[in-house]
């Protein structure tokens, strides 16, 4: 079997039991050598979240002038701070910031921005330049170097589809829809006997490691029953799974999930309110869960989208834009608003100019939270000061 084809088959498990053939079980089990308590949880907002209506320059008259149909009034916004305030659906975000556990990084983007959903997501997920194409994701490259052996649970993606961010030369991450149903069974007892075929030995090693990953996930779930209440939404369920795995000491370095529906070209006020409500309620439940478990200092949540929206509304919504805020929760962050407020009088082709490169945020996470040199995977951007 071709090695890359096999890796593509074993890298994703979307739920349900998987019975691997007997011939793949003649290699010794591998130990999970990921050590350390810190982990990072990524929540990707698919579709291009409108940052200006999420963290709002509510005292800037240009905001109301350029968004006559969709601006949030000064009476609606909450938790005003440094002339910025949250969307009224984000009461949990406001509480987390008041507690000193949420930082806002303003005007995050990259040079020569691309307004295509697919391409901009690819740029964010690979940490490439706008004109550069990379086959592996930035987290996949990190895990390739971090893992001393193939470790299928080093990264966990709770979703229906794989995420390019976690793709590496070796699949040290798995995609699962329902961790409780992620059960892999082998047909007979394992042995340490090697074959005469190095390629077969390699896939046997991967298969046995995947079995161990399934066992580790089931063990973690058994050790941490769900005690805190989460909303019964898609994101709420995904974050509840992640919470259980963290509390069950799975010891994965990276968790990933996503929330779609942010492409608000039309009927934005209603749609955006609903999506931000789902985001707020799920994340605040996760935050409370980690805090109650005394794990918040070890867990860093990163909320981002592939781009923001244009500054001027289109009459009933907004079109694809560029820079937008990122939100960092937990991980002993400093709870600050980082970067200048959006400058609505100095635009580039009707869009916000980015101030902070998203790869600088990645560099900070790698260096400060994962104890890893970002230049090892090609990220040379300076770190963000005063985040942690």
C-alpha positions as CSV (number, residue, x, y, z in Angstrom):
1,X,0.0,0.0,0.0
2,X,1.2,3.5,-0.8
3,X,2.4,5.2,2.4
4,X,0.7,8.5,1.7
5,X,-2.6,6.8,0.8
6,X,-2.5,4.9,4.0
7,X,-1.8,8.0,6.0
8,X,-4.7,9.8,4.4
9,X,-7.0,6.9,5.4
10,X,-5.7,6.7,9.0
11,X,-5.7,10.4,9.7
12,X,-9.4,10.8,10.0
13,X,-12.0,9.1,12.1
14,X,-15.5,10.6,12.1
15,X,-17.2,8.4,14.5
16,X,-18.4,4.9,14.7
17,X,-16.4,1.7,15.3
18,X,-13.5,0.9,13.0
19,X,-12.3,-2.7,12.6
20,X,-8.7,-2.7,11.2
21,X,-7.6,-5.9,9.4
22,X,-5.5,-8.5,11.3
23,X,-2.4,-8.0,9.2
24,X,-1.8,-4.5,10.6
25,X,-1.2,-5.7,14.1
26,X,2.3,-7.1,14.3
27,X,4.2,-4.1,15.5
28,X,4.7,-3.1,19.1
29,X,2.5,-0.4,20.6
30,X,3.9,3.1,20.9
31,X,3.8,5.3,23.9
32,X,2.4,8.8,23.8
33,X,5.5,10.9,24.4
34,X,3.8,14.3,24.4
35,X,4.6,15.9,27.8
36,X,3.6,19.1,29.5
37,X,0.3,20.5,30.7
38,X,-0.3,23.4,28.3
39,X,-2.7,23.0,25.4
40,X,-4.2,25.4,22.9
41,X,-7.9,25.2,21.7
42,X,-8.7,26.8,18.4
43,X,-12.2,27.9,17.5
44,X,-12.4,28.9,13.8
45,X,-15.3,31.1,12.7
46,X,-15.9,30.1,9.1
47,X,-17.3,32.6,6.6
48,X,-15.6,35.8,7.6
49,X,-16.8,37.1,10.9
50,X,-17.7,40.9,11.0
51,X,-15.2,42.1,13.5
52,X,-16.5,45.7,13.5
53,X,-19.9,44.4,14.8
54,X,-18.2,42.0,17.2
55,X,-15.9,44.3,19.0
56,X,-17.3,47.7,18.2
57,X,-15.8,51.2,17.9
58,X,-19.0,52.6,19.4
59,X,-17.8,56.1,19.9
60,X,-16.5,56.6,16.4
61,X,-19.0,58.6,14.3
62,X,-17.6,57.1,11.1
63,X,-18.8,53.7,12.3
64,X,-22.4,54.9,12.2
65,X,-21.9,57.0,9.0
66,X,-20.5,54.0,7.1
67,X,-22.9,51.4,8.5
68,X,-26.3,53.2,8.5
69,X,-28.2,49.9,8.2
70,X,-26.3,47.5,10.5
71,X,-24.5,49.6,13.2
72,X,-25.1,48.7,16.8
73,X,-26.3,51.7,18.8
74,X,-24.4,53.0,21.8
75,X,-27.3,51.9,24.0
76,X,-27.0,48.3,22.8
77,X,-23.3,47.6,23.1
78,X,-21.9,46.3,26.4
79,X,-18.7,46.5,28.5
80,X,-17.3,49.7,26.9
81,X,-13.5,49.9,27.4
82,X,-11.1,52.2,25.6
83,X,-13.8,53.4,23.2
84,X,-14.5,49.7,22.2
85,X,-17.4,47.5,23.3
86,X,-18.8,44.1,22.7
87,X,-21.9,43.0,20.7
88,X,-24.8,42.6,23.2
89,X,-24.8,38.8,22.5
90,X,-21.3,38.5,23.9
91,X,-22.1,38.9,27.6
92,X,-19.9,36.0,28.4
93,X,-17.0,37.6,26.5
94,X,-17.5,40.8,28.5
95,X,-17.5,38.8,31.8
96,X,-14.3,36.9,30.8
97,X,-12.6,40.2,30.0
98,X,-13.8,41.8,33.3
99,X,-12.3,38.7,35.0
100,X,-9.0,39.4,33.3
101,X,-9.1,36.2,31.3
102,X,-9.8,37.5,27.8
103,X,-7.5,39.5,25.6
104,X,-8.5,41.2,22.3
105,X,-5.9,41.5,19.6
106,X,-7.2,44.2,17.2
107,X,-6.7,44.6,13.4
108,X,-5.2,41.1,12.8
109,X,-4.6,40.2,9.2
110,X,-1.8,39.8,6.7
111,X,-0.2,41.7,3.8
112,X,-1.8,41.5,0.3
113,X,-5.1,40.0,1.8
114,X,-7.1,37.5,-0.2
115,X,-11.0,37.8,-0.1
116,X,-11.6,34.2,-1.2
117,X,-12.9,32.1,1.7
118,X,-11.0,29.0,0.5
119,X,-7.7,30.8,-0.1
120,X,-7.7,33.0,3.0
121,X,-8.5,30.0,5.2
122,X,-5.6,28.2,3.5
123,X,-3.3,31.1,4.3
124,X,-4.3,31.1,7.9
125,X,-4.1,27.3,8.2
126,X,-0.6,27.0,6.7
127,X,0.8,30.4,7.9
128,X,1.9,31.0,4.3
129,X,2.5,34.3,2.5
130,X,-0.3,35.4,0.2
131,X,1.6,34.2,-2.9
132,X,3.0,31.1,-1.2
133,X,1.5,27.6,-1.3
134,X,2.4,25.0,1.5
135,X,1.1,21.5,1.6
136,X,1.3,21.1,5.4
137,X,-0.5,23.1,8.1
138,X,1.4,25.2,10.6
139,X,0.2,23.0,13.5
140,X,0.9,19.8,11.5
141,X,4.5,21.0,11.0
142,X,4.8,21.8,14.7
143,X,3.5,18.3,15.7
144,X,5.9,16.7,13.2
145,X,8.8,18.2,15.2
146,X,7.2,18.0,18.6
147,X,6.3,14.3,18.5
148,X,9.2,11.9,18.9
149,X,7.1,9.2,17.4
150,X,3.8,9.0,15.6
151,X,1.2,10.1,18.2
152,X,-2.3,10.2,16.8
153,X,-3.8,12.1,19.7
154,X,-1.2,14.9,19.8
155,X,-3.9,17.0,18.0
156,X,-7.6,16.5,18.1
157,X,-10.0,18.0,15.6
158,X,-13.7,17.8,16.6
159,X,-15.4,18.2,13.3
160,X,-16.9,16.4,10.3
161,X,-13.9,17.2,8.0
162,X,-10.2,17.4,8.3
163,X,-8.5,20.7,9.0
164,X,-5.5,21.7,6.9
165,X,-3.9,23.4,10.0
166,X,-3.2,19.9,11.5
167,X,-1.9,18.2,8.4
168,X,1.7,17.1,8.6
169,X,4.1,14.6,7.1
170,X,2.9,12.1,9.7
171,X,-0.8,12.2,11.0
172,X,-0.2,13.2,14.6
173,X,-3.8,14.5,14.7
174,X,-7.2,12.9,14.1
175,X,-10.6,14.2,13.2
176,X,-13.5,12.8,15.1
177,X,-17.1,13.8,15.1
178,X,-18.1,11.9,18.3
179,X,-15.2,10.9,20.6
180,X,-17.4,8.5,22.5
181,X,-17.9,6.4,19.3
182,X,-14.2,6.5,18.3
183,X,-13.5,2.9,19.0
184,X,-11.0,0.9,17.0
185,X,-10.8,-2.8,17.4
186,X,-8.0,-5.2,16.2
187,X,-8.8,-8.7,15.2
188,X,-6.2,-10.5,17.2
189,X,-3.4,-10.1,19.7
190,X,-0.6,-7.9,18.8
191,X,3.0,-9.1,18.5
192,X,6.4,-7.4,18.1
193,X,7.3,-9.5,15.1
194,X,8.5,-7.4,12.1
195,X,8.0,-8.3,8.5
196,X,10.5,-8.2,5.6
197,X,8.7,-5.2,4.1
198,X,9.7,-1.8,5.7
199,X,6.6,-0.1,4.1
200,X,4.3,-2.7,5.7
201,X,6.1,-2.3,9.0
202,X,5.5,1.4,8.8
203,X,1.8,1.1,8.3
204,X,1.6,-1.5,11.0
205,X,3.2,1.0,13.4
206,X,0.7,3.6,12.4
207,X,-2.2,1.3,12.8
208,X,-1.2,0.2,16.3
209,X,-0.6,3.8,17.3
210,X,-4.1,4.6,16.1
211,X,-5.5,1.8,18.2
212,X,-3.7,3.2,21.2
213,X,-5.1,6.7,20.4
214,X,-8.6,5.2,20.5
215,X,-7.9,3.6,23.8
216,X,-6.4,6.8,25.2
217,X,-9.5,8.8,24.2
218,X,-11.9,6.3,25.8
219,X,-9.8,6.3,28.9
220,X,-9.9,10.1,29.1
221,X,-13.6,10.2,28.6
222,X,-14.1,7.6,31.4
223,X,-12.0,9.6,33.8
224,X,-13.9,12.9,33.2
225,X,-17.7,12.6,33.2
226,X,-19.5,15.7,32.1
227,X,-20.5,17.7,35.1
228,X,-20.8,21.3,33.8
229,X,-23.7,22.3,31.6
230,X,-23.1,23.1,28.0
231,X,-25.7,24.4,25.4
232,X,-27.1,21.7,23.1
233,X,-25.7,23.4,20.0
234,X,-23.1,22.0,17.6
235,X,-20.3,24.2,19.1
236,X,-21.5,23.5,22.6
237,X,-21.3,19.8,22.1
238,X,-17.9,20.0,20.5
239,X,-16.4,22.1,23.3
240,X,-18.0,19.8,25.8
241,X,-16.1,16.9,24.2
242,X,-12.9,18.9,24.3
243,X,-13.5,19.8,28.0
244,X,-13.9,16.2,28.9
245,X,-10.8,15.1,27.1
246,X,-8.7,17.8,28.8
247,X,-10.1,17.0,32.2
248,X,-9.5,13.3,31.5
249,X,-5.8,14.0,31.0
250,X,-5.6,13.1,27.3
251,X,-2.7,15.5,27.2
252,X,-3.1,16.5,23.6
253,X,-1.3,19.7,22.7
254,X,-3.8,21.1,20.2
255,X,-7.6,20.9,20.0
256,X,-9.5,22.3,17.1
257,X,-13.2,22.9,16.2
258,X,-15.2,25.4,14.1
259,X,-18.4,27.3,13.8
260,X,-19.8,28.2,10.4
261,X,-22.4,30.7,9.2
262,X,-20.5,34.0,9.4
263,X,-20.8,35.0,5.7
264,X,-23.3,37.7,6.4
265,X,-24.0,39.4,3.0
266,X,-27.7,39.7,3.8
267,X,-29.9,39.9,6.9
268,X,-26.8,40.4,9.0
269,X,-28.2,41.8,12.2
270,X,-30.3,38.7,12.9
271,X,-27.9,36.1,11.6
272,X,-24.9,37.6,13.3
273,X,-26.7,37.9,16.6
274,X,-27.6,34.2,16.5
275,X,-24.1,33.1,15.6
276,X,-22.4,35.2,18.2
277,X,-24.9,34.0,20.8
278,X,-24.0,30.4,19.9
279,X,-20.3,31.3,20.1
280,X,-20.7,33.2,23.4
281,X,-22.8,30.5,25.2
282,X,-20.6,27.6,24.2
283,X,-17.3,29.4,25.0
284,X,-18.5,30.7,28.3
285,X,-19.6,27.2,29.3
286,X,-16.1,25.9,28.3
287,X,-14.4,28.7,30.2
288,X,-16.5,28.0,33.3
289,X,-15.8,24.3,33.0
290,X,-12.0,24.8,32.8
291,X,-12.1,27.4,35.6
292,X,-14.1,25.1,37.9
293,X,-11.6,22.3,37.1
294,X,-8.7,24.6,38.0
295,X,-7.3,24.1,34.5
296,X,-7.8,27.5,32.9
297,X,-4.2,28.5,33.4
298,X,-3.2,25.5,31.3
299,X,-5.7,26.0,28.5
300,X,-5.5,28.8,25.9
301,X,-8.5,29.4,23.6
302,X,-8.0,31.2,20.3
303,X,-11.0,32.5,18.4
304,X,-10.4,33.8,14.8
305,X,-11.9,34.0,11.3
306,X,-10.3,34.0,7.9
307,X,-11.1,37.7,7.4
308,X,-13.4,40.4,8.6
309,X,-16.0,42.3,6.6
310,X,-15.9,45.6,4.6
311,X,-16.3,48.7,6.6
312,X,-19.2,50.1,4.6
313,X,-22.4,48.0,4.7
314,X,-24.1,46.9,1.5
315,X,-27.6,47.9,2.6
316,X,-28.5,44.8,4.6
317,X,-25.2,43.1,5.4
318,X,-21.5,43.3,4.6
319,X,-19.1,41.8,2.0
320,X,-15.7,40.2,2.4
321,X,-13.1,42.4,4.0
322,X,-9.7,42.0,5.6
323,X,-8.5,42.7,9.2
324,X,-10.5,41.7,12.3
325,X,-10.0,41.1,16.0
326,X,-8.8,37.8,17.5
327,X,-9.8,36.7,21.0
328,X,-7.5,34.9,23.4
329,X,-9.1,33.3,26.5
330,X,-7.4,31.6,29.4
331,X,-3.8,30.5,29.4
332,X,-2.9,33.2,32.0
333,X,-3.2,35.9,29.3
334,X,-3.0,39.5,30.6
335,X,-6.6,40.4,29.7
336,X,-5.6,43.4,27.6
337,X,-6.9,45.1,24.5
338,X,-3.8,44.9,22.2
339,X,-3.4,47.2,19.2
340,X,-5.0,50.4,18.2
341,X,-8.7,50.8,17.7
342,X,-9.8,50.4,14.1
343,X,-9.0,53.5,12.0
344,X,-12.1,54.0,9.9
345,X,-10.6,57.2,8.3
346,X,-7.5,55.4,6.9
347,X,-8.7,52.5,4.8
348,X,-7.2,50.5,2.0
349,X,-9.7,50.0,-0.9
350,X,-12.5,50.3,1.7
351,X,-11.0,47.8,4.1
352,X,-9.3,48.1,7.4
353,X,-5.5,48.0,7.3
354,X,-4.0,45.2,9.3
355,X,-1.8,46.2,12.2
356,X,-0.8,42.8,13.6
357,X,0.1,39.8,11.4
358,X,-1.7,36.6,12.4
359,X,1.6,34.8,12.3
360,X,2.8,36.9,15.1
361,X,0.0,35.6,17.2
362,X,1.0,32.0,16.1
363,X,4.6,32.8,17.1
364,X,3.5,33.9,20.5
365,X,1.4,30.8,21.1
366,X,4.2,28.5,20.0
367,X,6.9,30.3,22.1
368,X,4.9,31.2,25.3
369,X,2.4,28.4,25.5
370,X,4.0,25.4,23.7
371,X,7.6,26.1,24.5
372,X,8.5,25.8,20.8
373,X,10.7,27.9,18.5
374,X,8.3,29.2,15.7
375,X,11.2,29.7,13.3
376,X,11.6,25.9,13.2
377,X,8.4,25.8,11.1
378,X,9.1,28.9,9.1
379,X,7.3,31.5,11.2
380,X,9.8,34.4,11.5
381,X,7.3,37.1,12.7
382,X,7.9,38.9,16.0
383,X,5.8,37.9,18.9
384,X,2.9,40.0,20.3
385,X,4.0,41.8,23.4
386,X,1.8,41.8,26.5
387,X,-0.4,38.9,25.5
388,X,0.9,36.5,28.2
